[in-house]
Amino acid sequence: NPDCIIHFKKCIFNLLRVLKNLIMAGYSPEHDVAGCSDPFLQVQLLRLLAILGKGDAEASEQMNDILAQVATNTETSKNVGNAILYQTVLTIMVIDAESGLR
């Protein structure tokens, strides 16, 4: 729904801050899955960011740094990390990301 997209585009900064906090957060046993902080929330945030950043250069510009951090800081030795990395790559390919990020 286009009205929802307009509403959530106002929240991109806050969504990115939540995602960054999840990546940089220390150990939280109630949300930990195989050493990764709340991977389900991370994947859902990445999906939402892909929808919000599609065709929007300004929103995509805001996302570039955080997506690069997700891609480099995610532990890929476990399935949970691979799921987050996969969704990160899908998000990067959908938005108008920098060529260096692709």
Biotite code that builds the C-alpha atoms (Angstrom):
import biotite.structure as struc

atoms = struc.array([
    struc.Atom([0.000, 0.000, 0.000], chain_id="A", res_id=1, res_name="ASN", atom_name="CA", element="C"),
    struc.Atom([1.598, 3.311, -1.088], chain_id="A", res_id=2, res_name="PRO", atom_name="CA", element="C"),
    struc.Atom([0.213, 5.187, 1.933], chain_id="A", res_id=3, res_name="ASP", atom_name="CA", element="C"),
    struc.Atom([2.008, 2.814, 4.292], chain_id="A", res_id=4, res_name="CYS", atom_name="CA", element="C"),
    struc.Atom([5.262, 3.269, 2.395], chain_id="A", res_id=5, res_name="ILE", atom_name="CA", element="C"),
    struc.Atom([5.007, 7.038, 2.741], chain_id="A", res_id=6, res_name="ILE", atom_name="CA", element="C"),
    struc.Atom([4.393, 6.667, 6.470], chain_id="A", res_id=7, res_name="HIS", atom_name="CA", element="C"),
    struc.Atom([7.302, 4.274, 7.028], chain_id="A", res_id=8, res_name="PHE", atom_name="CA", element="C"),
    struc.Atom([9.726, 6.328, 4.921], chain_id="A", res_id=9, res_name="LYS", atom_name="CA", element="C"),
    struc.Atom([9.602, 8.879, 7.715], chain_id="A", res_id=10, res_name="LYS", atom_name="CA", element="C"),
    struc.Atom([10.908, 6.181, 10.074], chain_id="A", res_id=11, res_name="CYS", atom_name="CA", element="C"),
    struc.Atom([13.931, 5.010, 8.030], chain_id="A", res_id=12, res_name="ILE", atom_name="CA", element="C"),
    struc.Atom([16.422, 6.682, 10.366], chain_id="A", res_id=13, res_name="PHE", atom_name="CA", element="C"),
    struc.Atom([14.889, 4.965, 13.403], chain_id="A", res_id=14, res_name="ASN", atom_name="CA", element="C"),
    struc.Atom([14.755, 1.595, 11.628], chain_id="A", res_id=15, res_name="LEU", atom_name="CA", element="C"),
    struc.Atom([18.425, 1.905, 10.722], chain_id="A", res_id=16, res_name="LEU", atom_name="CA", element="C"),
    struc.Atom([19.293, 2.795, 14.301], chain_id="A", res_id=17, res_name="ARG", atom_name="CA", element="C"),
    struc.Atom([17.479, -0.311, 15.587], chain_id="A", res_id=18, res_name="VAL", atom_name="CA", element="C"),
    struc.Atom([19.293, -2.484, 13.031], chain_id="A", res_id=19, res_name="LEU", atom_name="CA", element="C"),
    struc.Atom([22.660, -0.985, 13.976], chain_id="A", res_id=20, res_name="LYS", atom_name="CA", element="C"),
    struc.Atom([21.964, -1.571, 17.669], chain_id="A", res_id=21, res_name="ASN", atom_name="CA", element="C"),
    struc.Atom([21.132, -5.205, 16.935], chain_id="A", res_id=22, res_name="LEU", atom_name="CA", element="C"),
    struc.Atom([24.399, -5.675, 15.059], chain_id="A", res_id=23, res_name="ILE", atom_name="CA", element="C"),
    struc.Atom([26.579, -3.914, 17.612], chain_id="A", res_id=24, res_name="MET", atom_name="CA", element="C"),
    struc.Atom([24.740, -5.164, 20.697], chain_id="A", res_id=25, res_name="ALA", atom_name="CA", element="C"),
    struc.Atom([26.414, -7.460, 23.124], chain_id="A", res_id=26, res_name="GLY", atom_name="CA", element="C"),
    struc.Atom([25.067, -10.782, 24.234], chain_id="A", res_id=27, res_name="TYR", atom_name="CA", element="C"),
    struc.Atom([21.347, -10.758, 25.066], chain_id="A", res_id=28, res_name="SER", atom_name="CA", element="C"),
    struc.Atom([20.252, -14.267, 26.102], chain_id="A", res_id=29, res_name="PRO", atom_name="CA", element="C"),
    struc.Atom([16.517, -13.704, 25.633], chain_id="A", res_id=30, res_name="GLU", atom_name="CA", element="C"),
    struc.Atom([16.899, -12.805, 21.954], chain_id="A", res_id=31, res_name="HIS", atom_name="CA", element="C"),
    struc.Atom([20.005, -14.790, 21.061], chain_id="A", res_id=32, res_name="ASP", atom_name="CA", element="C"),
    struc.Atom([19.907, -17.486, 18.383], chain_id="A", res_id=33, res_name="VAL", atom_name="CA", element="C"),
    struc.Atom([23.212, -19.295, 17.855], chain_id="A", res_id=34, res_name="ALA", atom_name="CA", element="C"),
    struc.Atom([25.216, -16.275, 18.978], chain_id="A", res_id=35, res_name="GLY", atom_name="CA", element="C"),
    struc.Atom([23.296, -13.760, 16.857], chain_id="A", res_id=36, res_name="CYS", atom_name="CA", element="C"),
    struc.Atom([21.115, -11.031, 18.381], chain_id="A", res_id=37, res_name="SER", atom_name="CA", element="C"),
    struc.Atom([17.499, -11.450, 17.266], chain_id="A", res_id=38, res_name="ASP", atom_name="CA", element="C"),
    struc.Atom([18.076, -12.629, 13.680], chain_id="A", res_id=39, res_name="PRO", atom_name="CA", element="C"),
    struc.Atom([14.348, -12.738, 12.961], chain_id="A", res_id=40, res_name="PHE", atom_name="CA", element="C"),
    struc.Atom([13.987, -9.026, 13.681], chain_id="A", res_id=41, res_name="LEU", atom_name="CA", element="C"),
    struc.Atom([17.124, -8.271, 11.634], chain_id="A", res_id=42, res_name="GLN", atom_name="CA", element="C"),
    struc.Atom([15.722, -10.098, 8.595], chain_id="A", res_id=43, res_name="VAL", atom_name="CA", element="C"),
    struc.Atom([12.346, -8.364, 8.896], chain_id="A", res_id=44, res_name="GLN", atom_name="CA", element="C"),
    struc.Atom([14.017, -4.953, 9.205], chain_id="A", res_id=45, res_name="LEU", atom_name="CA", element="C"),
    struc.Atom([16.123, -5.679, 6.131], chain_id="A", res_id=46, res_name="LEU", atom_name="CA", element="C"),
    struc.Atom([13.014, -6.680, 4.172], chain_id="A", res_id=47, res_name="ARG", atom_name="CA", element="C"),
    struc.Atom([11.246, -3.476, 5.179], chain_id="A", res_id=48, res_name="LEU", atom_name="CA", element="C"),
    struc.Atom([14.291, -1.387, 4.259], chain_id="A", res_id=49, res_name="LEU", atom_name="CA", element="C"),
    struc.Atom([14.394, -3.036, 0.829], chain_id="A", res_id=50, res_name="ALA", atom_name="CA", element="C"),
    struc.Atom([10.782, -2.031, 0.232], chain_id="A", res_id=51, res_name="ILE", atom_name="CA", element="C"),
    struc.Atom([11.337, 1.513, 1.465], chain_id="A", res_id=52, res_name="LEU", atom_name="CA", element="C"),
    struc.Atom([14.597, 2.026, -0.430], chain_id="A", res_id=53, res_name="GLY", atom_name="CA", element="C"),
    struc.Atom([13.410, 0.739, -3.802], chain_id="A", res_id=54, res_name="LYS", atom_name="CA", element="C"),
    struc.Atom([13.507, 3.636, -6.259], chain_id="A", res_id=55, res_name="GLY", atom_name="CA", element="C"),
    struc.Atom([14.452, 6.182, -3.576], chain_id="A", res_id=56, res_name="ASP", atom_name="CA", element="C"),
    struc.Atom([18.026, 7.410, -3.891], chain_id="A", res_id=57, res_name="ALA", atom_name="CA", element="C"),
    struc.Atom([17.924, 9.466, -0.689], chain_id="A", res_id=58, res_name="GLU", atom_name="CA", element="C"),
    struc.Atom([16.677, 6.556, 1.438], chain_id="A", res_id=59, res_name="ALA", atom_name="CA", element="C"),
    struc.Atom([19.189, 4.247, -0.210], chain_id="A", res_id=60, res_name="SER", atom_name="CA", element="C"),
    struc.Atom([22.004, 6.654, 0.599], chain_id="A", res_id=61, res_name="GLU", atom_name="CA", element="C"),
    struc.Atom([21.044, 6.533, 4.279], chain_id="A", res_id=62, res_name="GLN", atom_name="CA", element="C"),
    struc.Atom([21.112, 2.722, 4.214], chain_id="A", res_id=63, res_name="MET", atom_name="CA", element="C"),
    struc.Atom([24.485, 2.177, 2.536], chain_id="A", res_id=64, res_name="ASN", atom_name="CA", element="C"),
    struc.Atom([26.702, 2.429, 5.620], chain_id="A", res_id=65, res_name="ASP", atom_name="CA", element="C"),
    struc.Atom([24.518, 0.245, 7.828], chain_id="A", res_id=66, res_name="ILE", atom_name="CA", element="C"),
    struc.Atom([24.129, -2.409, 5.124], chain_id="A", res_id=67, res_name="LEU", atom_name="CA", element="C"),
    struc.Atom([27.906, -2.497, 4.725], chain_id="A", res_id=68, res_name="ALA", atom_name="CA", element="C"),
    struc.Atom([28.249, -2.999, 8.486], chain_id="A", res_id=69, res_name="GLN", atom_name="CA", element="C"),
    struc.Atom([25.681, -5.791, 8.468], chain_id="A", res_id=70, res_name="VAL", atom_name="CA", element="C"),
    struc.Atom([27.483, -7.503, 5.601], chain_id="A", res_id=71, res_name="ALA", atom_name="CA", element="C"),
    struc.Atom([30.897, -7.315, 7.268], chain_id="A", res_id=72, res_name="THR", atom_name="CA", element="C"),
    struc.Atom([29.942, -7.933, 10.906], chain_id="A", res_id=73, res_name="ASN", atom_name="CA", element="C"),
    struc.Atom([27.573, -10.872, 10.458], chain_id="A", res_id=74, res_name="THR", atom_name="CA", element="C"),
    struc.Atom([28.949, -14.238, 11.558], chain_id="A", res_id=75, res_name="GLU", atom_name="CA", element="C"),
    struc.Atom([28.626, -16.540, 8.537], chain_id="A", res_id=76, res_name="THR", atom_name="CA", element="C"),
    struc.Atom([29.813, -19.736, 10.159], chain_id="A", res_id=77, res_name="SER", atom_name="CA", element="C"),
    struc.Atom([26.240, -20.540, 11.225], chain_id="A", res_id=78, res_name="LYS", atom_name="CA", element="C"),
    struc.Atom([22.938, -20.741, 9.376], chain_id="A", res_id=79, res_name="ASN", atom_name="CA", element="C"),
    struc.Atom([21.517, -17.779, 11.245], chain_id="A", res_id=80, res_name="VAL", atom_name="CA", element="C"),
    struc.Atom([24.308, -15.532, 9.981], chain_id="A", res_id=81, res_name="GLY", atom_name="CA", element="C"),
    struc.Atom([23.875, -16.806, 6.446], chain_id="A", res_id=82, res_name="ASN", atom_name="CA", element="C"),
    struc.Atom([20.154, -15.965, 6.547], chain_id="A", res_id=83, res_name="ALA", atom_name="CA", element="C"),
    struc.Atom([20.910, -12.397, 7.632], chain_id="A", res_id=84, res_name="ILE", atom_name="CA", element="C"),
    struc.Atom([23.655, -12.043, 5.035], chain_id="A", res_id=85, res_name="LEU", atom_name="CA", element="C"),
    struc.Atom([21.337, -13.394, 2.312], chain_id="A", res_id=86, res_name="TYR", atom_name="CA", element="C"),
    struc.Atom([18.659, -10.839, 3.181], chain_id="A", res_id=87, res_name="GLN", atom_name="CA", element="C"),
    struc.Atom([21.302, -8.103, 3.292], chain_id="A", res_id=88, res_name="THR", atom_name="CA", element="C"),
    struc.Atom([22.425, -8.974, -0.244], chain_id="A", res_id=89, res_name="VAL", atom_name="CA", element="C"),
    struc.Atom([18.816, -8.995, -1.460], chain_id="A", res_id=90, res_name="LEU", atom_name="CA", element="C"),
    struc.Atom([18.294, -5.562, 0.091], chain_id="A", res_id=91, res_name="THR", atom_name="CA", element="C"),
    struc.Atom([21.476, -4.205, -1.487], chain_id="A", res_id=92, res_name="ILE", atom_name="CA", element="C"),
    struc.Atom([20.395, -5.473, -4.901], chain_id="A", res_id=93, res_name="MET", atom_name="CA", element="C"),
    struc.Atom([16.901, -3.927, -4.620], chain_id="A", res_id=94, res_name="VAL", atom_name="CA", element="C"),
    struc.Atom([17.856, -0.430, -3.438], chain_id="A", res_id=95, res_name="ILE", atom_name="CA", element="C"),
    struc.Atom([19.918, 2.133, -5.321], chain_id="A", res_id=96, res_name="ASP", atom_name="CA", element="C"),
    struc.Atom([23.089, 1.156, -3.475], chain_id="A", res_id=97, res_name="ALA", atom_name="CA", element="C"),
    struc.Atom([26.576, 2.447, -4.173], chain_id="A", res_id=98, res_name="GLU", atom_name="CA", element="C"),
    struc.Atom([28.451, 0.448, -6.778], chain_id="A", res_id=99, res_name="SER", atom_name="CA", element="C"),
    struc.Atom([31.121, -0.429, -4.191], chain_id="A", res_id=100, res_name="GLY", atom_name="CA", element="C"),
    struc.Atom([28.473, -2.031, -1.997], chain_id="A", res_id=101, res_name="LEU", atom_name="CA", element="C"),
    struc.Atom([27.260, -4.254, -4.803], chain_id="A", res_id=102, res_name="ARG", atom_name="CA", element="C"),
])
